[in-house]
Amino acid sequence: VLRQVYSELNSDAQRHIATRIREVIGSGAVLRSTKRTFTLGLDSEKAFALRLLSLSATHADDPLLEQLFKSTNSLLLRRDLILVRLQTGARHFLDELSASFGRLSRWERRAALAGSISHGARGKDFRSRQTDLDPFERFVVQWVEQRAEGAAALI
């Protein structure tokens, strides 16, 4: 539903929403304007904002997303951040995930496996190097590779 409603907005409204979300995330999840105060205090609120941002996120957002990734312990946010960062083409991030794959939580591992699809051959190589997958993670790899031809954004 979110993706559909967002796509129906004109490009100015989409840019405004993305700009405001970047400001809120960049300010430590509190943004004051002349009329309202926007806060993202709960992880679910941050995840919703992140999912909105993912609809227009670019490689230029990576420093902001990296800062948020390094500063949170929330598995919900880390999972979504992995998906968004990989979706925006953060190639170095795939290398970082590969190096730390064994230390990631199950949510993070599955997000990395799913998000790697946007990296083509490099993502396929990443998935093939992960040998200690549990049965569900193997299923995730299989599902992602089957969807690869008509893949849409994953979050």
N, C-alpha and C positions, 0 to 999 in steps of 0.2 A: 504494500500500500504506500509506504513512504517513497519508494522509487517512482511510483506512478504519479503521486501528487507533486513531487519535486519536478518531474519532467513536464508537468503541465504549467509550471510557473514560467514567466518570461525570463530571459537571460539576465536582465537587471536584478530581478528579485532573487534569482539563484546566486548571483555574485554577492549581493548584499547579505544573504544568509551565510554564505561561506566566509565572507569577511568578518562578520560578527562572531561566528564560531571560532575563527582563528584568533580573534582578539580575546575572547573569553578564555580559551585554552592557554594562550600566551600570557595572560595576566594572572595565572594561577587559579583559574576557574571562578573568578569574580570580576564582573565588569559593571561599572556604574555609568549610566548615561543621565542626561538631564531629566528624563521621565521615569526610568526604571533601573533597578539593579538586577542583573542576571547572575545567578550563581549556579554552579554545577557542583554541588556538595556530595551527592550520592554517586556511586559508581555507575548506577543505571542511567543517571542523567548525563554523565560524561560519555557513556557508551552510546546513548542516543545522539548526542552532539557529534561524536566521532563518526557514527554511521551516516549522519547528514553530510558531514564534511567529505566522507569517502565518495560521495556522488560527484564531487568536483575537484577532489584532491589531485595535486600534481607533484612532480619531483621537487618543486620549490617548497612544498610543505614538509619535506623530510626533516629538516632541522627541528621544527616544532614537534613533529611526531616522535622524533628520536628523544627529545628532551622529556616528553611525556612518558615514553617507554622506560627510560632510565629512572624516572622518579616515582613510578607506581609499582606496588606489589600486587595490585588487583589482577587476578587471573582473567577476569572478564575484559578488562581494558587491554591487558597485554595480548590476549587473543585477537581482539579487534585491531589493535595497532599492528600486529604482525600482518594481518590480512591487508590492511590499508597500505602499509609501507611496501609490501611486495607488489600490490596492485599498481602503485605509482612508479614502479621500476627501480626501486632502491637496490641495485645490484650488490653493493657492498654488504647490505643487510642480509642477503641470502648467504653470503660467505660467513658472516658472524653467526647466523643461526646454525649453519652447518658445523661450525667449530664447537658450538655449545649445545648441540642437539640432545645429547645424552643427559644434560642437566635441566632441560626444559620440562615443564609440567605436561601432562597429557593434553590439556587444552592447547597449550602453545605448540606442541609437536604437531598436532593435527592441523592447526592453523597454518603452520609452516609448510606442511605437506600439501595442503589445499592451495595455499597462496602461491606456491612455487610454480603452479601451472602457467602463470602470466609471464614466466621467464623462459619459455620455450625449451630449447635443447639444454640450456644451463639448468633449468628447473628439473628437467627429466634426469639429468646427471645427479642433481642434489637428491632426488627421490631414490634413485638406484643405489646411492651410497649409504642409505639408511638401512642397516641390516637387522637392527634389534627392534623391529616393529611388532606391536601386539596385533592380534587378529583384527581389531577394529581399525587400527591405523593402516593395516594392509588393505582393508576395505575402502578406507578413505582414498588411498592412492589409486586403487582400481576405479573408484567412482569418478575421481578427478580426471583421470586419463580418458575415461569414456566420454566425459562431457567436454573434453578439450576442444573439439571442433566448433561447437556453438557456445562456448563458455561466455557467460555474463559475469559481472562482478559478483564476488562471493559473499559480500555482506550487504 
